[in-house]
Amino acid sequence: MTTKEFQLDTHCGYVAIVGRPNVGKSTLMNHILGQKISITSRKPQTTRQQIVGIHTEDKTQIVFVDTPGLHLGQEKAINRFMNRTASAALKDVDVVVFLIDRLQWTAEDEYVLEHVKSVNCPVILAINKIDQIDNKESLLPHIEKISAIRSFDHVVPLSALKGHNLNQLVSIVSGLMPRSLHYYPEDQITDRSERFMAAEIVREKVLRQLGDEVPYDIAVEIEQWQFEGRVLHIHAAILVARKGQKRIVIGDQGSRLKSIGTEARKDMENLFDAKIMLHLWVKVKGGWSDDERALKSLGYLDI
């Protein structure tokens, strides 16, 4: 047999989605996959860890890596952890998607670009939220300005939320995937455990419902996970830094906590395809976000 007969006809590779906080990285991955894998909210730095989303179509598998937003503030251990996690995602990937927000360009975008400069793989500049740009003619000068700092292999204007040009982005990325066996089964969509996903769903509902009332530093810990017949019982603790925050999360006569639980349970039943009994309570754990040991106990482990 010739060497050609042994050539793989499947392609697979890793794609890091990077950018400053709140540019739409998680929304982009979720809409490409057609399913929510990464939680989203209007608060910056919602994503704290690498989240893998797996897109398999025909003979090509793309393993997207949603990353925390690279940001300048590193005053707490959790911030340093997130920056290390995002930086680590740039190593040993096959493609980088650098996502920016419309015509905005900040010091944190510059910070991300500095990290992107050193990668040795194709880099795609993806300009998000183009549906919100009134003067489309302003796009080209903006692209030229950024490309003068670092040239890009492709530039894709898109809207992650509206789905504009996502097929074009996926097509470009597919064409850059190396020949390889697929890393994951065809029907697998993430490498994260159900316990992790459940904790993230609860955290999303807290962030979305409370907005600026509760600071960024909350966490969720799954304490029990047990099937009883066909019903999955999940016991989760919402960790806050101060007693005042605990009262806010619980709400008047437990109303806020009940609302958080109701919304989280709906998402979990859709994701896990099971009947869920969700039990929530709130704990005060002061200083956890600046405590390396506490971070490790909550699953924030360095890559």
C-alpha positions in Angstrom: 0.0 0.0 0.0 1.2 3.5 -0.7 1.6 6.2 2.0 -1.4 8.1 0.4 -3.7 5.2 1.3 -3.0 5.7 5.0 -3.7 9.4 5.0 -6.4 10.5 7.4 -9.5 12.1 5.9 -10.6 13.6 9.2 -9.6 17.0 10.7 -9.6 18.2 14.3 -8.0 21.0 16.2 -8.2 23.5 19.1 -9.4 27.0 18.7 -8.9 29.6 21.5 -11.4 32.4 21.7 -9.7 35.4 23.4 -10.5 39.0 24.1 -11.0 41.4 26.9 -13.9 40.9 29.3 -17.5 41.3 28.0 -16.8 41.3 24.3 -19.1 38.3 23.7 -16.8 35.3 23.7 -19.2 33.0 25.6 -22.1 34.2 23.4 -20.1 33.5 20.3 -19.3 29.9 21.3 -22.8 29.2 22.5 -24.3 30.3 19.2 -21.9 28.4 17.1 -22.7 25.2 19.1 -26.4 26.0 19.1 -26.5 25.2 22.9 -25.5 27.1 26.0 -22.3 25.8 27.3 -20.7 28.9 28.7 -22.8 31.1 31.0 -23.4 34.8 30.1 -24.3 38.0 31.8 -23.7 41.7 31.4 -21.2 41.7 34.2 -17.5 41.6 33.0 -15.5 38.5 33.9 -18.4 36.2 34.0 -16.3 33.4 32.5 -13.7 32.4 35.0 -12.3 29.1 33.6 -11.6 27.5 30.3 -14.8 26.1 28.9 -14.5 23.7 26.0 -17.2 23.5 23.4 -17.0 20.8 20.7 -18.4 21.4 17.2 -18.4 18.3 15.0 -19.7 18.4 11.4 -19.0 15.7 8.8 -15.3 14.8 9.1 -14.2 18.0 10.9 -14.2 18.5 14.6 -13.4 22.0 16.1 -12.7 22.2 19.8 -13.4 25.7 20.8 -11.9 27.0 24.1 -13.8 29.9 25.7 -11.5 31.8 28.0 -11.8 34.3 30.8 -11.3 37.9 29.5 -7.7 39.0 29.7 -7.8 42.1 31.9 -5.3 44.5 33.5 -6.6 44.4 37.1 -4.8 41.6 39.0 -5.3 42.7 42.5 -7.0 39.5 43.7 -6.0 35.8 43.4 -9.1 35.1 41.3 -8.0 37.8 38.7 -4.5 36.4 38.5 -6.0 32.9 38.1 -8.2 34.1 35.2 -5.4 35.8 33.4 -3.2 32.7 33.7 -6.0 30.6 32.4 -6.6 32.8 29.4 -2.9 33.0 28.6 -2.5 29.2 28.9 -5.3 28.8 26.3 -3.0 30.4 23.7 -0.4 27.6 24.0 -0.6 24.7 21.6 -3.8 25.7 19.8 -4.2 25.5 16.1 -6.1 28.7 15.6 -6.8 31.9 17.7 -10.0 33.9 17.3 -9.3 37.4 18.7 -12.7 38.9 19.5 -13.2 42.7 19.8 -16.3 44.8 20.4 -17.4 46.9 17.4 -15.1 50.0 16.9 -14.1 50.1 20.6 -10.4 49.8 21.3 -9.2 49.9 24.9 -6.0 49.4 26.9 -7.3 45.9 27.7 -7.7 45.2 24.0 -4.0 46.3 23.6 -3.2 43.9 26.5 -4.8 41.0 24.7 -3.1 41.9 21.4 0.3 41.8 23.1 -0.5 38.2 24.1 -1.7 37.3 20.6 1.4 38.7 18.9 3.5 35.8 20.1 1.4 32.9 18.9 2.6 30.7 16.0 -0.7 29.8 14.5 -3.3 31.5 12.3 -5.1 34.4 14.1 -8.6 35.5 13.0 -9.7 39.0 14.0 -13.5 38.8 14.7 -15.3 42.1 15.1 -18.5 41.5 17.2 -21.8 43.4 17.4 -21.5 44.8 13.8 -25.3 45.0 13.8 -24.8 47.9 16.3 -22.5 49.9 14.0 -24.4 52.6 12.1 -21.6 53.7 9.8 -20.2 50.4 8.3 -17.6 52.5 6.3 -15.8 53.1 9.6 -14.9 49.4 9.8 -12.1 49.4 7.3 -10.0 52.1 8.9 -10.5 50.4 12.3 -9.3 47.1 10.9 -6.3 48.8 9.2 -5.3 50.4 12.4 -5.3 47.2 14.4 -3.6 45.2 11.6 -0.8 47.7 11.6 0.2 46.3 15.0 -0.3 42.7 14.2 -1.4 41.2 10.8 -4.2 38.8 10.8 -4.8 35.7 8.6 -8.5 36.5 8.3 -10.9 39.3 9.4 -14.6 38.5 10.1 -17.2 41.1 11.1 -20.0 39.3 12.8 -22.8 39.4 15.4 -22.6 36.5 17.9 -26.0 37.3 19.3 -27.8 37.7 16.0 -25.9 34.9 14.2 -24.5 37.2 11.4 -21.5 35.6 9.6 -21.1 32.8 12.1 -21.2 30.3 9.3 -18.4 32.2 7.6 -16.2 32.1 10.7 -16.8 28.4 11.2 -16.0 27.7 7.5 -12.7 29.6 7.8 -11.8 27.8 11.1 -12.7 24.4 9.6 -10.4 25.0 6.7 -7.5 25.6 9.1 -8.0 22.4 11.1 -5.1 19.9 10.7 -5.5 16.3 9.7 -6.2 14.4 12.9 -8.4 11.8 14.5 -11.3 13.4 16.4 -10.5 14.0 20.0 -14.1 13.5 21.2 -17.1 11.4 20.3 -19.4 13.0 17.6 -22.2 13.6 20.1 -20.1 15.2 22.9 -20.5 18.9 23.2 -18.2 19.8 26.2 -15.6 18.2 28.4 -17.0 19.8 31.6 -18.8 17.7 34.2 -22.5 18.0 34.9 -21.6 19.2 38.5 -19.5 22.0 37.0 -22.3 23.0 34.6 -24.9 23.0 37.4 -22.7 25.3 39.5 -22.2 27.7 36.6 -25.9 27.8 35.9 -26.7 28.9 39.4 -23.9 31.5 39.3 -25.3 32.9 36.1 -28.8 33.3 37.6 -27.3 35.2 40.6 -25.4 37.5 38.3 -28.3 38.1 36.0 -30.9 38.7 38.7 -28.8 40.8 41.1 -26.7 42.8 38.6 -24.7 45.4 40.5 -26.3 44.6 43.9 -23.9 41.8 44.6 -20.2 42.3 43.7 -18.4 40.1 41.2 -16.9 37.8 43.9 -19.5 35.2 44.4 -19.1 31.4 43.8 -21.2 28.3 43.8 -20.2 25.0 45.4 -22.1 21.7 44.7 -22.3 19.9 48.0 -24.5 17.0 47.2 -25.4 15.3 43.9 -27.7 12.3 44.2 -30.2 10.4 42.1 -33.3 9.1 43.8 -35.1 7.1 41.2 -35.4 9.3 38.1 -35.0 12.5 40.1 -31.7 14.3 40.5 -31.3 16.1 43.8 -28.7 18.9 43.7 -27.6 20.7 46.8 -25.7 23.9 46.1 -24.2 26.6 48.3 -23.9 30.2 47.0 -20.8 31.7 48.6 -20.7 35.5 49.3 -18.0 37.6 51.0 -20.2 39.5 53.6 -23.4 39.1 55.6 -25.0 42.0 53.8 -24.6 40.2 50.5 -26.2 37.1 52.0 -29.4 39.1 52.8 -29.5 40.5 49.3 -29.2 37.0 47.6 -31.9 35.5 49.9 -34.2 38.5 49.4 -37.4 39.3 51.2 -38.7 36.1 52.9 -36.4 34.1 50.6 -38.1 35.5 47.4 -34.8 36.2 45.5 -33.3 32.8 46.3 -36.4 31.1 45.2 -36.4 32.9 41.9 -32.8 32.1 41.3 -33.5 28.4 42.0 -36.5 28.3 39.7 -34.6 29.8 36.8 -31.6 27.6 37.4 -33.7 24.4 37.7 -35.3 25.1 34.3 -31.9 25.4 32.6 -30.6 22.3 34.3 -33.6 20.2 33.3 -33.1 21.2 29.7 -29.4 20.5 29.8 -29.4 17.3 31.8 -32.8 16.0 30.4 -33.8 15.0 33.9 -36.2 16.0 36.7 -34.3 18.2 39.1 -34.8 19.0 42.7 -32.6 22.0 43.4 -31.8 22.9 47.0 -30.0 26.3 47.4 -28.6 28.2 50.4 -26.2 31.0 50.9 -23.0 30.9 52.9 -20.6 33.7 54.0 -17.0 32.8 53.1 -15.1 36.0 53.5 -12.0 36.6 51.3 -12.3 33.5 49.2 -11.6 35.3 46.0 -8.1 36.4 47.2 -7.2 33.0 48.8 -5.3 30.6 46.6 -6.2 27.6 48.8 -9.9 28.5 48.8 -9.8 28.9 45.0 -8.4 25.4 44.6 -11.0 23.9 46.9 -13.7 25.5 44.7 -12.1 23.9 41.6 -10.1 26.9 40.2 -7.1 24.9 39.3 -4.3 26.2 37.1 -4.1 24.6 33.6 
